[in-house]
Amino acid sequence: MPTSANHKPLQAHYDVVLIGGGIMSATLGTLLHELDPNLKIIIFERLGRFARESSAAWNNAGTGHSAFCELNYTPQREDGSIDISKAEVIAEQFEISKQFWSYLISKNYIDNPKDFINSCPHMSLVFGKGDSEFLRKRHAKMIQSHLFKGMEFSVDHDQLREWIPLIMSKRKETEVLAATKMDLGTDVNFGTLTRKMGRFLAEDSNVDVYLYHDVKDIDPRPDDKWWLKVKDRLHQKSSEITADFVFIGAGGYALPLLDSTDIPESEGYGGFPVSGEWLVTHNPELIAKHQTKVYTLAGVDAPPMSVPHLDLRIIDGQKALLFGPFAGFSTKFLKEGSYLDLPESVNMKNIRSLFGAWWHNLPLTKYLVQQVAMTKVQRMQHLREFVKDAKEEDWQLKIAGQRVQIIKKNAEEGGKLEFGTEVVVNKSGTIASLLGASPGASTAAFAMLQVLEKCFPDKVENEWKEKLIEIIPTYGQKLSENPDLTEQSRKYTKEKLELDY
């Protein structure tokens, strides 16, 4: 992939500037190039290759989030009923991503889908009578939706030993467990996928890709365009350019860049950085006994992103098992960021939000302190709740990526900590930023369609609509209301992505 050394000099003006070389910018750049190949588009990435931060394989769980196993997407209401509305939304969003990737395969923009996506059953597992009853009710509710057709439920130890032999080993027959299993689940290497898209954009499209380039400041101009200061990190030179449209997809650095724009929509936003760690094994005997992703319920006061899970991973053709995540804390907003990121993000516009979020989330602060102080021995004790006879020598600690959770203004609490993904757009639709962490990469195609709809509404409704439907065949339709369309979509993506569920 090219660096600044083999590029022509920066032009003075671009139609579109995309900041960050992660899956979001790669997705938006590909979409815009397909919709209008004549657009002058440039991508700036501060590091030496695409997908070095949040999109990197080991910096996320690699779960193709479809709400098959994530219990926090199906809360239990006060009356005991289960709300699956968010689960249906998440499931539909991942189907959109699969359609987008299938289109890229069909156009030969990327190849070898097994390099980045593989079938991997998704399971939920709970312990004890109360949680088992919750899971039973959840299953009964979910299979009423065709989006979750085929989901299995069991409390039978013999069945569970067939599904998850590693977890069921050494368990007492009297122990109460329950699990659901969905064979449509996937394991996704978002880093490889992003680099495939980045290679297409850099080598086979009209899009300019500048690595080792860091956008330092963004300011509005009187003519409704944007001025950007860009630093060449290799040659320590700065340049100034202008753009009609800017997308900030810079992971944790999206927050300070958004703040530099001074748009009213950015006021009150703050960020709370959370790092992660995994226990990982490459032991083939253990891997052979666990060919699935298993999620359980989050602990008391734990954030949703810290839901414990034991996952099969397939990275660069090699299988491994991953357990975690264990939360950590750093003042950096990126894994390769600065320890000054958090203090420098505090200003008069967001200090009330930050204080309010901290004050109303003291249990979370306590939880993070406990997590940071954990030893490997203590982490192994948590793993043994899943794998009873786990041996310390089989598992290594691996540092994951940095996440910046959104803190927003809230009338009642001053500030509120959010755990979702949010697109912030100014009134004129000339600048957009993606904030937040989960479900993140899995919903990149949906999130970038949102950017198009908010920033280019006339084009989306008119000249781009036919092409959008070619790229996303179900665009504009709700899969949750159309069983036949859902089946048709899944059949199409299964073939194109070579899934073998």
N, C-alpha and C positions, 0 to 999 in steps of 0.2 A: 504493500500500500504506500502511496507517495507521501513524502514529507515536504516541508516548506522548501527544501533544497532543490527540488525538481519541478517547482511550480513557477508559472509566470507571476509577475508582481501583482499584488492585490489591485483590483479595480476600485475606482472611487465610489461606485454605487452598485448595489445589488437589489434585485426584486425581493429576495428572501434570504435572510440570515438565520441559520440554525446553530444554536450554541449547545455543544455537548455531543460526544460520539457514542452515546448509548442507544438503546433500542428505540427510544421515543423519537429522537432526531432522525435516526436511520429510517424509521417507519414513515414519518412525516415527509422527509426528503424524497423517498420513493413514491409516495402517493402524489405529491405535488409534481414531480417529474413526469409521472404517467398522465396526470390530468392536463398538464400544459408543459410540453418539452421545451418550449421557448423561454420559460422563466429562467432568469439568471439567479441561480441558487448557490450558496456557499455554506459549508459546514466547518465550524471551528471546534477542534478538540485539543484540550490542553496537554494531553499525554501523547505517547508515541504510537498508539494504536486505538482502534475502536474497542469499546466494552471493557475498559480496565477497572471501572468502578462498580456501580450497582448491577450492571448487566453481566458482569463476569460470573462464570459458572459457580465458583465456590463462594461468591458473595451473596448468593440467594439460594433458596431451597430447591429451585428447579422444578417446582410444582406447576403444572399447567392448571391454574386455579379455575375449577368448574363448579365449586361448592359441593362436590361429591363427598368430601371428607372433612371440610373445615366447619367445625361445629359452631363457631362464632357467627356464621352467616345465617344460622337458623335459631334465633333466640326463642325461649319459652315465655309466653305472655303470662301476666298475673293470673289469668283464669286457667292456666295449665296447657293451653293450646300452643301449637308450634307455628311460628311465622316463617314461611319459606320464600317470601317475596324477594328478599335480597339475594337469596340463593339462586332464584330463577334469573335475576338480572346478571349475576356473575357468570352463570352458566352460558347465557346468551352472548355475553361479551367475549368469552373464550372461543365460542363457535365463530365469531367474527374474525378473531385472530387466525384461527385455522383456515378460514376461507382466504384470507389475505395471503398467508404463506403458501397455500395451494396455488393461488394465482401466480405467485413468483416462480414456483416450480414449473407451472405450465408454460410460462414465458421464457423459461431457461435463464432467468435472472440469477437464480440460485439453484444448486443441485444437491443430490444426496441427502434427502430429508432425514435419514437415520443418523446423520452427523449431529442433528440438533433436536430431534423429537422421536421418542420411542414410547410404545404402549407400556403402561405400568399401572396396575390396578390401584385405585384409591380406596382406603379404608378409614373408618372411624372406629375407635376402640375406647370403651369406658369400663370402669371398675365399680362394683358395688350395686346394690339393688336400686337405689334412687336414680343413679345415672343410667343404669340399664333400662329402666322404665322410660326415662327421657328419650333414649336412643330408639326404643321400640316405637314410641309415639312419633318421633321424627321420621322414622322410616315409613310408617303408615301414611303420614302426611305427604312425604316427598314422592312416593310412588303414584300418588294421584296426579302428579304432573308428568307428562310424557318426556320432559327434559331429563328425568331421573328414572326412566323406564329401565328395568333390568337390575336395579339396586337390590342386593340380597341382605338379609338380616339373620343373625344367628346368636344364640346363647349356648349352643351345644359344643362341648369341649372337643369332641371328635372332629366336627366341622371346622372349628377354629384351629385345631392342630394342622388340618389340611391347608388352611389359608395362610397361617402365620406360625410355622413350626418353631422358628427361633424364639418368638415371644412366648409361646405356650410351653416350651421346655421347662421342666422342674416346677410347674405350677400344680397346686393341690386341686384335686377334683372338686373340692367343696367351694373353691373360689368362684365368686359370681362375676362374670364378664359378659359383655355384649359387643357385637361388631356389625358394621355394615360393610359391604364390598361392592364396588362399581368397576367393572372391567374396562370402561371407556376412558379411564384415567391415563395421564401421560406424564413422562419425565421430559423436561425441556432444558437444553443447554442454550440459554439466552445469549451467552457470550459468542458462541459459534454462529448462531443465527444472525446476530448483529454484525459480526465481521463479514459474513457472506453478503449481507445487504450493503455494508460499507464498501466492499470490494467492487460490487456492481456499480455503485454510485461513483466511485473514484475512477474506475477503469472503463466502464461501458455506458456512461451517461454524460450529460452536459453539466452535471453538478460538480463544482469545485470542492475538494476536500483538503483542508489545511490542518495537519497535525502539528503538535507542539505550539499551538497558538491559543492564547488565553484572552478572552474578552474581559476587560477590566472595568469598563464603565459604559452605561447606556443612557443617553439623554434625549429628550424630545426636541424636535426642531419646529419652528413656526409653521413650516409647510406641511405638517402632519407626517413627516418622515422621521427616521431615527438616526442619531449620530452614535457611533460606537468607537471606542478606543480598544485596539487590539494589540497585544504584545506577542512578538515572535520570541518564544522562550529559548530557541537554539541560538539566535543571533543577538538577543537582548535589544531588539529594535521595536519601536511602537509605531503603529499606523492608525490613521483615522479613515473610516468609511461611513457611508450612509446607506439606509435600507428603507424600503417601503413597508416590509413586514419582518418582524423578529419573533422567533420562537426560542424560549429559554428552557432547554431540556438538560440542564447541567447538574442533575442530581441535587445534592445538598447545597451546591453553590447557586442554585436557582433563586434561593431566598435573598441573599445579598444583592444579586443582580437585579431581581425584581424591585427591590427597595430602591436601587439607584435610578430607576426610571421615573420615580415620583408620581406614578399614576395613582389616582384616588383609590383604585381597587386594591392596591398593595398595602394600604394603611392598616395597621393593627396586626399584621401577620408576624409571627415569630417562629422560631424553630427550636426543637428539643432533640439534640443528636443522641442516637442510641446505636451502639455497635453490637456485634454478635459474634459468638464463637460456636463451633461445632465439635463434637467428638466424631471421628471418622475412622473406619476400618476398611482395609483392602484384603482382609483375610477371606480367601475364596470359599472356605468351609462355611463361614458365617453368611456370606453373601448368597450361597446356594440355598440357604434356609429362609431367606427373606427377599422376595421378589415383588415387593409392593411398597406403597407409601402409607404409613399408618399415623393418623392424627388423633389426639385425645383432647380433653378439655384443659383450658388454661388454669393455672393455680390461682389461689386467692390473691388479688391485687396485682396479678401479672397482666401486662398489656397483651392484646390479641396477637401481636407479632411474635410473642414468646410462647405460643401454644406448643407443647412438646410433641415432636413427631420423629419417627424412625423411618428413614426413606432409602429406597434403592436409588442410586444415582448412576447415570451412564455419561461419562465425560471423556471425550476423545477416544471412544470405543472401549474404555475401561470401566468396569463396574466397581462400585464402592457402596458402603452403607454410611449414612450420616444421621447423627442424633443431636437434637437440640431444638431451637437455638438457646444458648445461654446469653443473657443480656450483659452488655458491658457499657461503659460510659467513657466518652472522650469529648473534648470540646471541639474536635475537628468536625467539619461538615462533609468532608470526603475522606476516604481511607488515606489518600495521598494529599491531604489538605494541611491546614495550619492549625496549631493549638489556639490561635487567636480568633478562629472563625466564630465561635459562640460569643465571646465578649464583644467583638467588633460588630456583631449583628444587633446588639441592643441599642435602641435609640428612643427618643421621646414618643415616637409614633406607636411603638409596640411594647413599651415597658409595662404598661398596665395589663396588657394581655398576658405577658410572660409571668408577672407576679401572680395574677389571678389563677392561671393554669397551675403554677407551682403550689399555691396555697390549697387549691382544691384537689391536688393529686399527691398529697403527702405520703399515702401508702405506696404509690408508685416509686417515689424517691427512696423510701425504705427498701422496697423490693430491689431496686437497681443497686443500692449500696451492698445488699446481701449478695447479689449476683456477682458483682465485681470482686468481692472478697472471697469467693469460692475457690477452693483448691481443686486439683484434678481428682483427688480422692472423693471429694464431695460431689463433683460432677458424675463420677462413676456410680455413686450411690443413686443418683437420679436415673441413670441409664439402667440400673438393675431393677428399677420398678417395671421396666419393659423387658429387659433381658436378664433373667435371674442369675445366670452364671457367667455374666460378662467379665472378662479378664482384662486387667488394666494394660497389659502388654500388647493387647490386640487393638487398642484404640489410641489415636493421637488427637491432640487438640489442634484445631485449625481456626484461624481468625477469619471471620466473614467481613462483609462490607459495613460501611456506615450508612445509617438511615437518619433522616431529619424529619421527625414527626411535626405536623403542622400545629401551630397554636394560633387560634383565631379570636378576634374580638367577640365577647359574649356579654350581653346586657346584664345578665344576672350575676355571672361569676367573674366578670372582667375579662377573662380569657379562658378558652376551652381547648384541651388537647384533643386533636382529631387523629384517627388512625387510617383514614381512607386516602384516596388519590383525588386530587382536585385540579381542575384547569382554571386559571385566573386569566381573564381577558379584559382589556381596556374597552371603553365605550365605543371607540371608533373601529375596534377589531384589528388594529395594526400591530399589536404585540400580545403574545400569549405566553404563559408559563405553566409548567406542570410542577405541582408540589405534592408531597406525601410519599407514602411507601407502599402500602398494601391495597389491593392485590397487584399493583404495579405492572411489571413486564408482561404478564399474561394478558392484560387488557390493553396493550399498546395500540393495537389497530383501532379499537373502539375509542380510546382517548384521543387519538389523532383525528379520527372522524369528527369528534366533538370540536376540535380546534378548527377544522375546515368549516363546519356548520356555523360556528360563532364568528369566524373571521372572514369567511368568503361566502356569505349566505346566498347572494344572488347567483354566483357561479355554481354553487352546489345545487340550487333549485333548477337551474337552466342548463348551461352548456356542459357542466361536468356530470350531470346526473346519469346519463347513459353509461359513461365510462365507469362511474362508481358502482353501478349495478353489475358491470362486467367483472370488476375487481372483487366486489362483495355481493354475490348473487342474491342474498337475502336482505340487502340494504333497504331500509325503510319499512321492514316488516318485523313483527314480533314473533319469534319462534315459539314463545310460551303459549301463543294462541293458535298455532298451526302445526299439528303433529306430522302431517305429510311433508311439509317443508323442512321440518327438523330432521326427519329421517332422510330426506333427499340430500340435505346439506351434509349430514354426517357420513353418508355413503360416498359423496364426492370427496370430502376431505380425507376419509380413510384411504381411498385409493391413491390420491395425489401424494399424501404424506407417508404412504406405505406403513400405515398402522396395522397391527396384527391382533387387536383385541378380539 
